[in-house]
Amino acid sequence: MDAVFPENIYCICCGDSIDPSVKSGLCARCAEIMPWALDNPFHSYMDEFAFDDVLPCVRYGSYARRIMNGLKNGGQSYMAKNVGRMLAERLQLSWDMPDLLAAVPSHKSKLRKRGYNQAELLAEAAAGILKLPYQKGLLIKTRATGSMRMADGRTRRSMLEDSFAADPRYADLLHGRHVCLVDDVVTTGSTADACARVLKAAGAAKVSVLCFGASSGTRKSLSDGGEDAIF
């Protein structure tokens, strides 16, 4: 299959041909215009979340969306190697390296439809590059929650309530450890927060979130005076 459909010959963002030696999978133009990010976009209100830090590669927008759509919905699972390398490089810039990596889980119904969990592929790729432990199945998605693409933070938290659990087989592995939770995109932080709460309840001492794309974290007040929306 590699001979018939060779990987890393087209840019994972725009589709132009690239030098196969470029491990990021990005052409020079896309690499230059990509909105790279190093700061935690939620830093001003971290007290609202159970996770301790967010480590994004890029600001989520049209370019990141194009890559993630290919990985998640286009069947282009090979992109996980390229994005996983970018995640590994981002984590290497952190002053506090984790003890192990875990992935945001997918419900079995979504796994049947897509065939894979992109977060697991990303976590496995990044862990392999960094030579860090990765525990598949550390977190379990106990029920399907449906699409949350258009939901605000409050709605997402309600939809995610009691939808994650930690596998009790890994209690000793979690106890007192710094866990790096890997996901493709963090928008409102609701999913990462729900997972972090479960991990800490199971014994984790610290939870960092590593993702390819993250929202700007900018809040815009809703007209009805409710909870702010995050963009």
C-alpha positions, 0 to 999 in steps of 0.5 A: 500500500505504501508503494501504491499510495506513498505518504508524505508527498503532498502537503497535508494542508493545501495538497501541493506536492512536497519533499518527502523528507519534510517530516511535518508534511507541510509545504513551505508556504503553509508552514509559513502562514500557519498560525503557530501558537505557544501560549495557553489561550485559557490562561486568564481563567484557568481556575474554571478548569480541572486541567493545569495547562494547555499546549497548542501547536496552532490557533484553530482556524481555516488551516488547522480545520482543513488538516483536521478534516482530512485526519478525522473525516477524510480517512487520511489517518496517515496524517497522524504521523505528521501532526504527532511529530508537531505535537511532540515538538510542542511538548518538548518546549514545555518546562514540565514533561509528563510521566505518560500520555493518554488520549481523549477517548471516542465512544464505540459507536463513533469508532465503528463509523470512523474506524479509528480515534484520531486522538489515539493515533496522535498520542501514539505517534507523539509518545513514540517520538518522545520515548514516553509511555502511552497508555491506550484505554486509560480513559473510557467514553461511557456514552455517546454525546452527539455532535457538539460543534455548535454548542457553547461551553455550558451546553457542552458541559451538560452533554459531557456530564458522566460521559467519561471514566478511568479504567480501574486497571490503571489506578496504580499507573495514574497515582501521583502522576503528571498525565498529558492528555492528547486531543486534536482540537480544544475549543471551549475546553469542556471535553478536556476539563471533563477528562481531567476531572476524571483523571484527577479523581482517579489519582493523577496529580497533574493534567496537561492538555496537548492539542494541534489546534486551540481556540483563541480563548477570547470570550464574547458575552452572550446577549442574554447575560448567560455564560460567555462563549469562547472563540 
